Amino acid sequence: MEYTQDDYLMISGIQHFKFCRRQWALIHIEQQWAENMHTVMGELMHKKVHDPFLAEKRKDVLIVRALPISSRVLGVSGECDVVEFHKSEDGIKLHGHRGLFKVYPVEYKKGKPKLSAEDKLQLTAQAMCLEEMFSTEIMEGAIFYGETRRRENIEFTEELRTEVKNMFQEMHQYYNRKYTPKVKTGKACTSCSLKDLCVPKLSKTVSVKTYMSHMLMEEEE
């Protein structure tokens, strides 16, 4: 099965989905959002990295920033922070450049490496999109963490790839149904930017958007 562009979901949504399925639905289905210190710092870091008009070459490495990517198979689209093209004898051809290149995606994160897998899953999803776009195989990439100022090399294992496929399939199912999962409280709730909008007392039949509208109407009366 292949998706059309109208059905594409955001690649970055896999971060929200892995963290909390309800958070993902509030943002991507109900269009609810709230900033906190973590989201602001992350946004500032990505602004420094992203320059869609900047491509540079360092010796045998071509560096492209803010590269748009998509996958008809996964039904997603988004943007890579950085994609490095390393000269390699068993690589691919790039228009306008001599030689062959291997594709190496790099994602930038503000904090430090996580115990959970959401950063690895996002990078794996980007690699799977790049594989489809360039008709190649990508074995690894890297995540640069702002707090440690280091790159963490990530191998794109079959386990990561399978989880990415399964998660996007589930996300498409929720999105098509316009379904927001019920809240599952835990330690992660304290750092969630949507903790004041999540409204745990809501039943699954009432959306946050509807609840907020009712609250505003009551205040106006």
N, C-alpha and C positions, 0 to 999 in steps of 0.2 A: 504494500500500500504506500502511495505517495500523497503528500498533502499539497494543497495549493497555497499561494502566498497569503490569501485571505485567512487561512487557518493557522498561520505561523504564530507560535508563542515566543516569548523572550527567553533567550538562552540563560540570561542572568537569573531568571525566575527559579532555576534549579537550586540556587543558594537558599532562597526563601522556602522552597518546598522541602528541602532536606532539614532545615532548621525547624519548620513548623508548617504543616499543610494548611492549617487555618490562616496563618499569616500570609502564605502565598495567595490563597483565595481572596482574602481581604484586599490585597494590593492589585492582583491581576484580574479578578472577576468583579469585585465590588468597587474598585478604583479608590480605595481608602489608602491614605499615606500620612505619615507623621515623621518629622525629623527628630533625631536625638544626636548626642555627641558623636556616636559611632558612625552614623550615616553621613553626617556633615564632614567628618575627617576623611572618610572614604571617598566622598565626592571630590574634595579638594585634591586628594592624591591623584585621582584619575584625571582631573583636569590638567595636572602637570604632565602626565604621561601622554595624553591624547593630543595629537596634532595631525589631523587627516591630510595635511598638505606636506608633511615632513617624511621623507624617506632618505636614509643615509647609508653610506657604505663604509664599513670598517674592514680593511684588508679583504678577506674572502667571505665576509658576512654582509648581506643586504638587510637593513632593518626598516620595517614598515610599521607605522603606528596607526591605530584606529581603523583597522582593516575590516570592512563589512563582510560578514559571513552568513551562510544559511545552509539549511539541509531540507530537501524535499522528503527524505526518508523519515527524519525525526520530526519534521514540521516545526522548525524553529529558525530564528534569525537573531542576529546581534552584531557584536563588534569585538574584535580582539584588541586588547591593550597594545600588544606588540607581537609581531610575527617576524622571526628571524629566518632568513634563507641562507643556509650554509652551503658553500661550494662542496660538492661531493661527486665522485665518479659514478655513483649509482643513484643520483638524484633525478630531478625533473627539469624540463626546460622552462624558462621564464621569458616572456616576451620582452624584447629589448635588452636582454642581458646574455652575454656569452657564458658557455659552460652549463653545468648541471647543478641543481641545488636541492638540499633537503630542507623540509619545512619544520620549524621549531617554534611553537607558540609559547608566549610568556605572559602570565597574568600578574598584575600588581595588586597587593593587598596591604592595608594600612597597619595591621597588627603583627602577630607572630603566628607560627604554624599551629593549627588547631588539632585537637585530638579527634574531632569528627571529620567527615570526609567531604563536606560541601565544597571546599576550594578545589580539591582534586577532581570532583565530579564536574564542576564548571569547566575546568581546563580540559578534561577529557571530552566533554561535549563540544568544545571549540575545536579540538583536534579531529573529532569525527566529522564535523562540518568541513574542515579544511581538506580532509581526505576525500570527501565527496566532490569538492570543488576542483581540486587539483589532480584527481585520479591517482592518488598515491597512498602510501602507508606511513603513518607517523607513529613512531614507537615511544617517544618521550617528549616532554616539554619542561617548563619550569614555572614556579611561583616565586615572585620576589616579595618579601615581607618588609614593610617599612620600619618595623620596630627592631628587627634583627639586622636589617640592611644586607640580607643575604638571599641568594637564590636557593630554592629547594627543588632538586630535580625530581620529576614525577614520571613514573613509567605507566603507560596506558595499558593496564592489564585487562584481561577478558572480564574479570570481576567488575572492574570499574565501568567498562563499556556496557555490560549487561545491565548494571544498575541504572546507568544513564538512559538506556532504551526503555526500561520498565517504568522509570519515573516520568519520562515525557509521555508515555502512553497513558499513565494514570492522570497526568495533568490535563491532557487533551480530553479525557473522559469527564473530569470535573468541569472543565471549561465549557464543553458542549452542553452539559446539564445545568450550568450556572449554579453549581453546588458548592457551598461553603461548609467544610467539615466543622463539627462541634469542637469546642475548646478542650485541649488536654493540658492541664496546668502542670508546670514543672519549674525547675531552677532557671531555665532559659527565659521564662516569662519576665524576669526582673530586668533583663537587658534588651527586651524587645521594644522597638520604636513604636509599636502599635498597642502597647499594653493598656493605654487609656481608651482605645477604640475597640478593642477586642470584645469587651462586654460579655464576660463568661456566662452571665445569667440568661443570655438569649437562647432560645431554642433554635434548632436547625431550620425551622420553617420561617424564621424572621431574620432578614439580613441586617447587617450593621447599618447599611445605607437607609433602610426603612426605619430602623430604630432612631437614628440621628435625626431624620426628618420629623418624626413624631415629637422628639424632644424639642426641636426648634419651634414647632407649631405650638406646643404647650407654653413655651416661654413668651411667645408673641401674644398669647391670649390674655 
